[in-house]
């Protein structure tokens, strides 16, 4: 029997919600095959003339608290770097975006401890959909000799897209992400018209090539779209106990 569109959409959402309530995180972890380790080269690309500079080493004027957008971001700015302040929570841009190119550079501390997902964990949400970890996450994690599930390693679209290679550098060395993001579009009834697509260069190596996404990131259960419009870009303050990451040279260029 063919269900009406609205009924089918509600049923799909209900099934996804049930999976999130009854599933376990391990159900959506993929461990094999491991992407090949390759040599990457840091890209310190300066912002183009029409780019919006999100962090230039001086202040957090372009950022707010993701938990309360009326409050300023409170991570640490010192010596030209932006360092995660874990108790202060996630931060996100004041501005919202649809399609864009993003550049950012990040560094795991040289003395990082832990292993797997508790070793330099953070993330950039290419479209933040609210408080906490709602949105589409490009994983940030120590990529150097740090085994973990491959759809949760650096360069992955978390729990959804495995990177094509691992060009990560050692702790203490800077890493770069260049991202081309195409936001999803939705029909009048809220169903997907075109899915989100993303290309990611990690230290100059393409690790995601115009891949379509099945929906926002989910820690438990499968991804599931819900209609939304333009959204902020969010940086994650992960709860792992390892020393916090630092960022520099963050800019975004809007695209049609």
Buried (B, 14 or more C-beta within 10 A) or exposed (E): EEEEEEEEBEEBBEEBEEBBEEBEBEEBBEEEEEBEEBEBEBBEBEBEEEBBBBBBBEEBEBBBBBBEEEEBBBBBBEEEBBBBBBEBBBBBBBBEBBBBBBBBBBBBBEEBEBEBBBBBBBBBBBBBBBBEBBBBBBBBBBBBEBEBBBBBBBBBBBBBBBBBBBBBBEBEBBBBBBBBBBBBEBEEEBBBEEBBBBBBBBBBBBBBEEBEBBBBBBEBBBBBBBBBEEBBBBBBBBEBEBBBBBBBBBBBBEEE
